[in-house]
């Protein structure tokens, strides 16, 4: 899941070298905290939040195969 997330986010931002993904795993949950440059945030969020919503949906679909929940949070730097 982390590789997928890194691939997608670095593909759409202007400064892919500044993307930092921190993963926290618990028995029933996995959390991703993605730090990006604030000028790249609108690209990741998308119009009306459509892009970030789609990423969260795909992460949860992948996580549900393992019977866990996935969360994704953006941190603007």
N, C-alpha and C positions, 0 to 999 in steps of 0.2 A: 504494500500500500504506500509506503514512504517513497519508493522509487517512482511510482505512478504520479504521486502528488508533486514530487520534485520535477519530473519531466514536464507536466502540464504547466505548472506555475512558471518555471524558468523559460518556457516557450512563449509565454504571453507578456512577460514583463520586459521593460527596457534595460534593466540592470540585473541580469540573471546571476552575476557573481555575488550580489549582495543578499540573495535569498538564503535565509537560515531556517532550517526546520528542526524543531525540537520535539521529540516523541516521548510520551509518558505512557507506559503500559501498566495496566492493572488486570487482575483476573477476568473481569467482566467488561472492561472498557479500555479503549486506546484513544489518547488525546494527542492531537497535532497542534503545535503553536508555530505559526509561520511568520517570521519577521521579514518585512519587505520595506523598501523605501516608500515614503509617503506619496511620492509622485506616481508610483506604480500601483497603489491601492485601487484607484478606479478601474484599472484594467482587470484586476483580479476579482473585484466585486461585481463588475458588469452593470449593465443598465438595469436599474431596479433590483439589483442583487441577484440577477439570473445566473451569472457565472459561479459565484460562491455557492449558491444554492445547488447548482448542478454538481459541483465538486463534493459537497457534503452528501448529496444523494448517492453518488458513486462510491464514496468511502463507506457509507453505511451499508450499501448493497454488498460490498466486498466483506465488510466486517460481519454481516449477518450470517455468512457462510461459516464463520467460526463461533457463532452464537455470542458475539460481543457487540458493543455499541462503539461507534467512532464519533469523535468530535473534532471540529476544525475551527481554530481561532486565528484571526489575523492580528499582527502587531505591526503598527506603522512606526518606522524609525525616522 
